[in-house]
């Protein structure tokens, strides 16, 4: 059975770790260091570390990759391949060349589109109707290596980035089971990417969750679902932060209204004007409070017709 290392950190990578264990002997797992998490900032291990420990696989969590020592450690493992899934750091050449057949990456986009750290989020934010996973051999660039397998899946019009992530994690694991054994015996064709068609999916920052009400209603809806679960879409209402959890596109809009203006606020729904069309706020979370429906927000006197959000 081939020997392999696994590089990965978040929950997205866990199904691929399990898939690798089905087709190879996993001799070690590499993941990011434990990080503070939650309100208490408790030091918390990555999801991949938890799963690897359950499987009895040794885990290493290097803080530095470019000293030469980590590359030497990779070579010492004498593995045939390393599988890299959402590890979160760019691997230097001595690490990439450590396994006999290099490092294979499972990337959550249809490369060369959406290279980078947040491909799922940006695909949803930009209103893409399909996504998928791509398997490639890593080089020193950011998701620029030659590819050898891909799986395409539609994106639902109301599907959130979190929901799509769960599906792509499973699709990626299935692709590992199907294609990695072929890669290991030389039964795949490595194809160079068309770099002229490449688009980027940069790392997310919290401020990118802010809603721009001047955009068309469909674009705002895509933004809300793309920013779910993190960093979360938000705006302001009466001077306080309002997190927008779910929305529905509504075609009707009144002429002469300002973007962000609350057009309807009654016991049935809340409608907000956008640059074109309007949006129903189906689920919101006022600052310091629980998530409520739009109607509950109205009944709690948190909003009224004529209010303008985002100012």
Protein Blocks (a to p, Z undefined) as FASTA:
>chain_A
ZZdddddfblmlmmmmmmmmmmoccfbdcddddddedjkopacddfklmmmmmnopacdd
dfbfklommmmmmmmnopabdcdehkopacdfklmmmpmnlpaddddbddfehiajklml
mmmmnopabdcdddddddfbehkaccfbdcdddddfkbcfklmmmmmmmmmmmmmmmmmm
mmmnopaccddddfklpccdddddfklmpccfkbcfklmmmmmmmmpcbgbiaddeehia
cddfbdcddfbdcehiaehiafbdcfkbccdddfeocdddfbdcdehiacddfklmmmno
pacehiaghZZ
